[in-house]
Amino acid sequence: MVGAGANHGADMGSAPAIQGYFKMALERTFSIIKPDATRRNLTGKINAKFEDAGLRVVAQKRIHMTKAQAGVFYGVHAERPFYDELCEFMSSAPVVVQVLEGENAIAKNREVMGATNPADAAPGTVRAEFAESVGENSVHGSDAPETAAVEIAYFFSGIELVG
């Protein structure tokens, strides 16, 4: 019976099927679940929010950054007054680094994360629910395609992106 109707409706030559397939422009973004969240075992709850929003984890690993690694990663903030404290915090406990994929992934990830200051974050966002402060705000996400490409390459080789 498998052969009788197996291809019913799956005409790969039909224009609507092809157009629908190619219309969705997938984008990748970089995400970190920060030490304050990993300490409280929130990785699954945070990832559920990303997945519920239509994002898919295509690469993920739990690492313990050194202060030097955090310093390189956050190098764009080297002249800012919070830089040393940020590097100290990011190297204080394990983090989960990951690549998220989906339609408009960068904007969607930032929406799911919520405002940097948890007091300003919309209800239901990661930071509104889980952040402890402006500095310990549970997650990091890329802000632009160029940033995402650099951040992804810092932690992942191409072979690790398996979406």
JONORFEN-V316126 format. One record per helix or strand of 2 or more residues. SS is the DSSP state (H for helix, E for strand). FROM is the first residue (numbers start at 1). LEN is the number of residues. If there is no record, write none. Layout:
<<SS & FROM & LEN> <SS & FROM & LEN>>
This chain:
<<H & 2 & 4> <H & 15 & 9> <E & 26 & 8> <H & 35 & 5> <H & 43 & 10> <E & 56 & 8> <H & 67 & 7> <H & 75 & 3> <H & 83 & 8> <E & 95 & 9> <H & 105 & 9> <H & 118 & 3> <H & 126 & 5> <E & 139 & 3> <H & 145 & 11> <H & 158 & 3>>
